Amino acid sequence: MAEIGVAQEIDTAAGNVVFNTGDPGELRVTSITGLEGTSNTRSPVDKVPQADGMYPHRFFRDARYPIINGVVMPTTSISGRQAAIDDMLGKLDSIWQADGRYLWTPSNAAQRFIVVRSWGEVTVTDDSSNPFVKNFSIPLIAPDPTIYTAAETDTQIVPGTPATITNAGNRKSFPVIEIAPGSNPGYSGTTVTGFTLTNQTTGLTVVAGDHSAFTSLLLPLSITTGNFAELVMGPIRQTFYSNGDQANLLGAISMVESDFWYLQPGDNVITVSGAHAYVKSNDGWA
């Protein structure tokens, strides 16, 4: 079970739900389930016909299903307590169809987060032992089961110069990468019409545009000076958009030659040709 007394919050587009503040009317966490070390697994196997044993296939992790339980502490008035409940419910309603972040700071470690959405209605009930408080239970789903260090590492990579990115966690982490004609800021340089981006440590690569042997079958790629294309490696979604949220450029990537790669725990040597790369990464944790 995760630590319950540490600083923690759920960040949403409607504002942050903050726990354990110590203030009157605080949302005080009393238990957390389904978070650290509790992601389910998909472990398909087939029986060996006419023999002992089974064939294990590739195993994968499912989503996590955190549930945050706690109490709404008394305030100077019943109306103040109700205002705290209404504020919590309104903010959590905003992550039914959009991502939020559940953040906490473990003892003797840097702040971590996991991407979450609401996984059902929040329940608020009377406390049979204390009429001045209310109990709450917040069900969440984390589609990506990896926990990340909140602090982001930003790494510039230029053609011809390998860069080492360290994932200081214990689980692979998928970065977000800006592909551009030049370094950030400014992105000033020769128009990008193709690129090859490789994790030399794992041997996995992404090939796009005129760097592909199948360039005639791909969407033409043109990233001009002052612009970039954002490549999201995954694991839930793999996307490639001009300037992060404009034209969809995924058709410029050669899927038969590419793997949307990850940063394995430890050092990863990254190279790029045909463009500059600005890698945004976070340590990954089980």
WOZIHU-V671352 format. One record per residue. RES is the residue in three letters. SS is DSSP state (a for helix, b for strand, c for the rest). Layout:
res;ss
RES;SS
RES;SS
This chain:
res;ss
MET;c
ALA;c
GLU;c
ILE;c
GLY;c
VAL;c
ALA;c
GLN;b
GLU;b
ILE;b
ASP;b
THR;b
ALA;c
ALA;c
GLY;b
ASN;b
VAL;b
VAL;b
PHE;b
ASN;c
THR;c
GLY;c
ASP;c
PRO;c
GLY;c
GLU;c
LEU;b
ARG;b
VAL;b
THR;b
SER;b
ILE;b
THR;b
GLY;c
LEU;c
GLU;c
GLY;c
THR;c
SER;c
ASN;c
THR;b
ARG;b
SER;c
PRO;c
VAL;b
ASP;b
LYS;b
VAL;c
PRO;c
GLN;c
ALA;c
ASP;c
GLY;c
MET;b
TYR;b
PRO;b
HIS;c
ARG;c
PHE;c
PHE;b
ARG;b
ASP;c
ALA;c
ARG;b
TYR;c
PRO;c
ILE;b
ILE;b
ASN;b
GLY;b
VAL;b
VAL;b
MET;c
PRO;c
THR;c
THR;c
SER;c
ILE;a
SER;a
GLY;a
ARG;a
GLN;a
ALA;a
ALA;a
ILE;a
ASP;a
ASP;a
MET;a
LEU;a
GLY;a
LYS;a
LEU;a
ASP;a
SER;c
ILE;c
TRP;c
GLN;c
ALA;c
ASP;c
GLY;b
ARG;b
TYR;b
LEU;b
TRP;b
THR;b
PRO;c
SER;c
ASN;c
ALA;c
ALA;c
GLN;b
ARG;b
PHE;b
ILE;b
VAL;b
VAL;b
ARG;b
SER;b
TRP;c
GLY;c
GLU;c
VAL;c
THR;b
VAL;b
THR;b
ASP;b
ASP;c
SER;c
SER;c
ASN;c
PRO;c
PHE;c
VAL;c
LYS;b
ASN;b
PHE;b
SER;b
ILE;b
PRO;b
LEU;b
ILE;b
ALA;b
PRO;c
ASP;c
PRO;c
THR;c
ILE;b
TYR;b
THR;b
ALA;c
ALA;c
GLU;c
THR;b
ASP;b
THR;b
GLN;b
ILE;b
VAL;b
PRO;c
GLY;c
THR;b
PRO;c
ALA;b
THR;b
ILE;b
THR;b
ASN;b
ALA;c
GLY;c
ASN;c
ARG;b
LYS;c
SER;b
PHE;c
PRO;c
VAL;b
ILE;b
GLU;b
ILE;b
ALA;b
PRO;c
GLY;c
SER;c
ASN;c
PRO;c
GLY;c
TYR;c
SER;c
GLY;c
THR;c
THR;c
VAL;b
THR;c
GLY;b
PHE;b
THR;b
LEU;b
THR;b
ASN;b
GLN;c
THR;c
THR;c
GLY;c
LEU;b
THR;b
VAL;b
VAL;b
ALA;b
GLY;b
ASP;c
HIS;c
SER;c
ALA;c
PHE;c
THR;a
SER;a
LEU;a
LEU;c
LEU;c
PRO;c
LEU;c
SER;c
ILE;b
THR;c
THR;c
GLY;c
ASN;c
PHE;b
ALA;b
GLU;b
LEU;b
VAL;b
MET;c
GLY;c
PRO;c
ILE;c
ARG;c
GLN;c
THR;b
PHE;b
TYR;b
SER;b
ASN;c
GLY;c
ASP;c
GLN;c
ALA;c
ASN;b
LEU;c
LEU;a
GLY;a
ALA;a
ILE;b
SER;c
MET;c
VAL;c
GLU;c
SER;c
ASP;c
PHE;c
TRP;c
TYR;c
LEU;b
GLN;c
PRO;c
GLY;b
ASP;b
ASN;b
VAL;b
ILE;b
THR;b
VAL;b
SER;b
GLY;c
ALA;c
HIS;b
ALA;b
TYR;b
VAL;b
LYS;b
SER;b
ASN;c
ASP;c
GLY;b
TRP;b
ALA;c
